[in-house]
């Protein structure tokens, strides 16, 4: 009969405890979630047969006043995740009076947007899913 030294039994118990801990922790682990690539606003959009270019400086104080008037007229949209955050501003290549504000959401594979188009004092609302061209 072979006698295991006391220190060897201690090491074996510690090894069993470590393995039990690793096993119990791994049971509760979830599979890693896939990384979803966020949609990046394009530099240009073609819509209504017009070319719209992204304005790097973003929205102006005048734009913010127009946005404020829009939400006051449509309080049901306040707090909606589709209209959350700061919009991206695009200007028309044919007329400086025409601007579009896009609220982009979704992923690179399935972008979505809501927007406002201003042409002088008139305003129109638009939305879509997929490529924002031809919106």
N, C-alpha and C positions, 0 to 999 in steps of 0.2 A: 504494500500500500504506500502510495506516495503522499507526502504531506505538503500542502501548499502553504508557503509562508504567509503570515498575517498580512504583510504589505501587499502581497499578490491578490488576496481576497478583497482588500480595500480598493485596489485599482480596478478589479473586475466589477465591484458594486458601483463605483463611480462611472465606469464605462456604460453599464446597463442604465443608470439614471440619465446620463447624457443622451443615450439613444432614445430612451422613453420620452424625454423632453423634445427632442427633435421630431420624433414621430407625432407627438400630440400637437405641436405647433404647426406642422405641415398639413394636418388634417383640416384645420380651420382656414387655410390659405385659399384665396380665390385665384382663378386664372387671371393673368394680367389683362387689362382691358386694351383693346386695340387703340392705337393712336389715331385720332381723327384730325386730319389736316384742315385747318380753318381756311375758309375762302378768303382770298386776297383780292381787293378791288382792282379791276383792270385799269390800265392807264387811259384807255379809250373804250367807248361803247358806241355802237351804231344803233340808233333807234329812230323810228319815224323817218328813215332815209336821211338822217343827219348824223354827223360825227360829234360826239360829246367827249371832252377831255377832262381828266381829273385835275382838280385844283389842289395843288400841294399844300396851300396855306389853310385849307379847310373853309368852314363856314364863317361868314362875317356877322357883325352885329345886326345888319339889315336882314340877313338870312334867319338869324335867331328870332327876330321879331315876326317874320313870316311864319316860322315854325310855331311860335307861341300862338299866333292867331289861328293857325290850323287846329292845334290841339284844343283851343277854347271852343272852336266850332264842332269838334269831334271828341268830347270828353270820354266817350266809350273806348277810345284807343289809348288813353293815358294808362301807363303801367303795363301795356302789352309788351311781351318780350320781342315781338316782331318790330316794334318801334323803339327799342331800347338803345341807349347810347347816342353818341355823336354821329350824324350822317356824313357820308362822303359827298363832296360837292363836285358837280360836273358842269362845264359851260359848253354851249353850242358853238360850233365853228362858224356858223352863218350869222348868228345874232347874239350880241352881248347881253341882250335883255332876257334871253332864254337860259334858264339854269335848271338843273335837276339835282335833287337831294336824294341819295339812296341810303337806306338802312339795310345793310347786308347781314345775313345770318346763314346758318347751315354750314355744310362742309364743302371741301373742294369738289367732291363727287356729286354733291347735290346742293348747290347754292340756292338761296332764296333771297328775295328782296322786297321791300316796300319803298315807295318813293313819292315825291312831290315834284311836279314840274311847274315852274313859274315862267310865264311869258308876259312881261310887263306886269299888269295887275291881275291877270287871270291865273288860276291855279287848277291843276288837275292831279288826280291821285292815280297811282298805278302800282301793280305788284306782279310777282311772277316767281317761278321756280325753274332752275336750270341756267342756261347761258343768258346773261342780262342783255345781250345784243337783241335788237328787234323788240324791245319792251316798250 
